[in-house]
Amino acid sequence: MSTFLAELIGTAMLVLLGDGVVANVLLTKSKGQNAGWIVITTGWALAVTFAVYAVGSVSGAHLNPAVTIGLAAIGKFSWSLVPAYLIAQMVGAVIGAILVWLAYLPHWAVTEDKGAKLGVFCTAPAIRNTTANLITEIIGTAVLMFGVLAVASSVSLDAKFGWDKSFGPCLVGVIVWAIGLSLGGSTGYAINPARDLGPRIAHAVLPIAGKGGSDWGYAWIPVVGPIIGGVVGAAIYKLIQ
């Protein structure tokens, strides 16, 4: 499997299971309707864990442009490979969102809340404040990037704790879970430009019954914020090494 295909499939799986749990909680007459924030954050954590296990041995399972750019910024990933990874992640995110739409096909027409339909695909702020929302995404993604690098460190996993490296993806899932529980209430913790922008594009083009707009005025924040945060988190980790 090529690294391009691995990133595409991995990101598609991430979005399928991640947006899928949101659909389960938000859409009318779903078995999981109103299950709450704990279910959503847990579903996303498990989605990340599964996706990283699925393709990590092939592509490193970046699955996130912020991770790819953050690694490149500190010299841990070749800039020449960045464009292909970003394209794969975006295409995979769109495919994953389309699969969620298909999986919950009967539920779109019976769900009246346009915001809930959009929320299945992408994030939105609890309180719309450009500066605050951007800062939240920067902080959340910096934590993610710092945590991913810490988990990937052989010193952290082997010498310090005595854990096998194969446990790494589970720890990445725990990091995402922690971010969602602690920092996700403000913006919905996109912390991944592809995870937000790809499904937002899918929302815009899919024939979803009774959908509203795709909130393009906000769409740049979950793209720019995570990219800045990824670079910041990677730089902080490099600083302490």
N, C-alpha and C positions, 0 to 999 in steps of 0.2 A: 504494500500500500504506500503510495506517495505521501509525503508530508502534506501536500495540498489537500488531497482527498481525506487524509486523517483529520486535519483541522476542520474541513467542511463537515464531515460526518460527526465529529465530536461536538462541534458547536450546534449542529442540528439537534443532536440528542439532548444537549444542555437546554436549549430553548423549548424543545418538545416537552420535556418533563418539568421544566421550570415554569413556563407559561401555562403548561397543562394543569399544574396544581392551582394556579391563580384562577383559571377557568373553572375548575372544580369548586372553588370556594365562592366565586362571584356570580356565576351564571345561574339563572332561574331554573329550578327543578333539577339541578345537578344533585347527585347523592351527597356531595360534600358542601352544599350551599351553606354559607354563614359559619363555616368551621373555624374561621379566624386566622389571626396573624401567625400563631404558632405553627399551624399547619402549612401556611405559605412559606415561612422561613425554613421549616424542616424539609419541605418538598424541594426547595431550591438547593439546600445543602446536599441532599441526596442526589439531585440532578448533577451537581458539580462533581461529586464523588464518582458517580457512575461514568460520566463523560471522561474524566481524567484517567480512570482505569482503562477505559475502552481504547483510547488512542495515545496515551502517554508514552508508551514504548516506541511509537513511530514518530510523532511530531513534537513530543514534549508537552502536548496538551495545553497550549497557551489558551486557546478558545476565547480570547479576549484581546482586542487591539491594545488596550492599556498595558497588558502584561507583555505583549510582543515589543511594543515601543519602549517600555520601561527596561526590559532586558537589553535591548539594543543600546539604550542610552548609557548603560554602565559597562558596555563591552562584553556582555554575556550572550549576545545573539548578533548575527551578521545583519547589517543594514540591507545588504543585497537581497536577503530573504524576506524582509519585512513586507513589501508590496504583495507578494503571493500569499503570505499568511493572512494579511488583512482582507484580501479579496475572498479567500476561502472562508474566513470567519463570517463575513457579511452574507455571502451566499448561503452558508449553512444556517445562519440565523433566520433568514427569510424562509428557507425550506422548513425549518422547525416550526415557525409560526403558522405556516400553511397547514402543516400536519395537525396542529392544535385546532385550527379552524375546522378541519375535516372531522376530527375526533368528537367535537362538540357541535356538529352541524345542526341538530334540531333545536339547540338551546339558544341560538342567536335570535331567532324570531320571537321567542317567548320572553326574552330579557328586555325590559323596557328601558333600563338605565343605560344611556349612551356612555356615561363615564365608566361604568363597570365593563362594558364591552371593550373600550379603549384600554382599560387597566389590565385586561388579560394580556395584551400585546406589549405594552410599554409602561414606563413609570410616569408619575405626575406628583407634584409637590403637595403636601398637606396644607401648607401655607405658601402661597406664591410670592417669593421674594428672591429676585435674581441673584443677588450677592450671597445671601444665606444658602440658597439651594446649591449654588456652585461650590461654596466652601464645604458643604456637607458631602458632596460627591468627591471632592478632592480628598477629604479626610478618610472617607470610607475606602476609597481605592488605594490610598497610601498604606492603610492598614493591611489591605489584601495583598498588595505587592510585597510589603515587608514580610508578611507572614508566609507567603509562597516561597520567598527566597530563604527564609529561615528553615522551613520544612525541607526544602531541596538540599540544604547543606548536609553533607555527610557527617560533619562534626556534630550537628544537632541530633541527627537520628541515630548514629551509630555510637560514637565515643561518649557522648554526654548522657543519653537516655538508654542506650542498648536496644533500640527498636530497629526492626528490619525496615529497609527503605520501601518495601512493598506496602507499608502502612501509610506512606506519604499522602496518597489521594484522600484517605479518610480524614487526615488532619487538615487538608485543604478544604474539605467539606465542612469541617468544624469551624474553620476560620470564617467561611461564608455565612454559616449559621449564626456565629457570634456577631458578625457585622449586621446581619439582618435584624437580630433581636435588639441590639444595642444602639445602632445608628440608622436603622432603616425607616423609622417612623416619620422622618422629615420629608424625604424625597422618594421613598420606595427602593432605595439602594440599587440603582442601576449598576454602578461600579464596573460597567462593561459597555463600551460604545456599540458593539455589534449586537449585544443582547437587547438593547433598546432601539437602535435605529433600524435594524433589519426587520423586527416585528412591526415597527411603526409604519414602515413602507408597506408591509403586507396588509396591515389594517387599512391603509389608504387605497389599495388597489383591489382587495378582495370584495366580493359582493355580499357584504354582511348586512343582514336585514336591520333597518332602523339605526344604522350607525351614525355617529356624529363626525365631527372633524377629527383630524389626527394630531392636533395641538402642535403644529410645526413651530409656533413661536417659542415653545419651551424646549424643542427637540435638541438644540445645540448644547444645552447644559449637561445632559447625560452622555454627551460625546466629549466635549472639551474638558469637563471636570475630571472624569476618569483618566483621560490621557495625562493631564497635569499630575493627578494623584499617583498614577503609576510611576512616573518619572521621579516624583518626590520620594515615594516609598522605596524605590530602588536605590536612589542616591543616599538615603538615610542608612539603609542596610549596608551599602558599600562603605560608608563612612566609619562604621563600627567594626569592620573586618580588619 
